[in-house]
Each structure stands twice: as C-alpha cells, then as structure tokens.
Amino acid sequence: MAYKLNRRFAGVFIAQAAIILVASSFFSGATLAQADYPSKPIKILVPFPPGGTSDVMGRMMAEPLSRVLKVPVTVENVGGGGGVIGTERGVKAAADGYTLIQTGVGQNAVAHGLDPTLISKYNSNTDFIHLSQIHHGPNVLVVNVDRPFKTLKDVVQFAKANPGKLDYGYTHAASGHMAMELFKQTAGIFMTGIPYRGGGPMLTAAISNEIPFMFINQDVALPHVRSGKLRPIAVSSLQRNPLFPDVPTVAESGYPGFQALSWSGLSIQKGTPQPIVDKLEAAIKEVMTSPAIVQRMASQGFVIPPLGQKPYVDFVAKEIVQWEKVIKTAGIKAQ
C-alpha cells in the first residue's frame, strides 16, 4: 500500500515538475524575446493613403527609427473610413512591438464624436499604449485675395450682420472642418458650409473665388499664400506659427483659449511588454530631438510637442472630449 502511494505521489511530483519546466521555458523565452527586441523588421501602419500629411509624418519617422533600432522600419498605408479601418487593423495586431500605429486627430478623437459605437472597434483611451505625440500644426484661415476680409473681426462682423449668407469650404471631418465648427460655436455666428470631397478641390474653389475662405493645414496653405492667391488672417494654434509670424492666432484675435490642431503620434497595442514599450518610447524621443528632424519640422511649420507617453495620453483624452462636444453641438454625422 505504501509503495502504491509513493508511486502516486511520485507521479504527481513529476507532473508538477513538468508544468514548472514548461512555464519556466515559456517565461524564459518571452524574456529573451523582449531582450532581443527588435529582431525583425517593424511596420508603421498609417491609416491613410500615401501623399497626405499623415503619410509624410509616418515616412519621416521610419528612416531614423530604422537607424536607432537597427532593423528596417517600413510604412504600410491602409486607407478608408477616415482612418478607422487602418487603425482597427493596427490595434488588433499582435502586441509584440512589430506593428506601430500612427494615431491622430481624425481617427482617435473626431471619429469618436462622429460614431459613438466606435468603441466596439477600439477605444482610443484604453486600447492603445500611446508612445508619444510626434507633431501638431495649426489650421490657417485663408481668404481669397479678392474678398474684402482682412481680419477675423471683419469675418465675424459680416457673418453677424448677414446670418447664413457667408459661405465657407470644408472637407467632412477633416481638422479644418472641426476648426471651423469650433470657431462658429465660439464666435456665435451662423455661416453656410460648402462640402468638398478633398483638400485639392476645395483649394481650387477658394483660389477661383468660388468660396470666400476656409481653414486648411498650415503646410498646405503656405505655397498659395506665398504665390499671393490666398490671404491668411488667423491661425488656430495658441501660439503664432513660424511660417506665418505676422498672422495672429484666433485666440489673440478675441477668443482666448481657442485651439484646433492637426496632430499625430505613434502608439502600440495594449498588452505590449513594458521593456518593448520603454525601448520604443526612448527611440522615438531620440529621433524627435535629432537636429535633422527638428529642422525639418520647423521648415514646414510643424511644432514638436511634449514627448513621451504621459503627455500624449493626456492630450488624446482632452482632444476626444473637445471634439465630441463640438460634433454633438453641430449635429455632424458620420458619412
């Protein structure tokens, strides 16, 4: 009897030892994988087509990150749904540090206001580890040069004297659209929006005097301002932009605290091991503080924001609150 019991205990002991060995091997393998990270190419998923500001920012980061992390870093463009389709694909990728997600104002703030059910796909506050914001830039209120408006005060006075008779151009859910809606609500004016399917057609309409004005990104506005086809009268950041040093902000034009930015950052899936998160955060900070990137950003009027996880997490949360409120007040719906 004692012999049988000993055999039973021996079997239990062997089974437990086997479990411990397997678990130990698993955790040792996981630890080794983290220590060796990165050991293969990394992808930055940009949830917009090539050619726009989002794509430019993603590619700007890819090459220097390759040098810092010592593996190839490539860009994959997955457009559609205002950035939602690519973002959903990215957040559902393996949490192993090999798929970075370009997050931004459209897909991670505005989209939540447009579609309250978006959280069934992803929640921008809880489903991401926001590594760092990498840029922000203002929208510029530009006016056709044949129109009489020279200041923001001119626009507001005319709009209040002629409710609904002043038109403006917008592209649905773009940062310029949101800037205009926030401005209308802040200034208490009613104007008529003319929708365009993209920034190109909208620019053509403004230059040809089909519409009087619009908010557009500062880098897009610059060549048309320099050519004398459009007149800048206000920027939507809290501080003046270096590309437009003589153009006042909306805030200093009578609306303190007004801010409507185009922005993006790099994030990764919730559950990514902390050593990998730390390595990526440090690499992004190294890239963003390099002289080459600082100079390139300044030359295009982009501002390097506070870097790192904490400021980016806080910033995203505030942006969601702001744009949800603006969209609800304006009654804007997803298309």
Secondary structure, DSSP 8 states (H G I E B T S, - for coil): -HHHHHHHHHHHHHHHHHHHHHHHHHHHHHHHHHHH---S-EEEEESS-TTSHHHHHHHHHHHHHHHHHTS-EEEEE---GGGHHHHHHHHTS-SSSSEEEEEEHIIIIIHHHH-GGGGGT--TTTSEEEEEEEEEEEEEEEEETTSS--SHHHHHHHHHHSTT--EEEEETTSHHHHHHHHHHHHHT---EEEEESSHHHHHHHHHTTSSSEEEEEHHHHHHHHHTTSEEEEEESSSS--TTSTTS-BTGGGT-TT---EEEEEEEEETT--HHHHHHHHHHHHHHHTSHHHHHHHHHTT-B----SHHHHHHHHHHHHHHHHHHHHHHT----
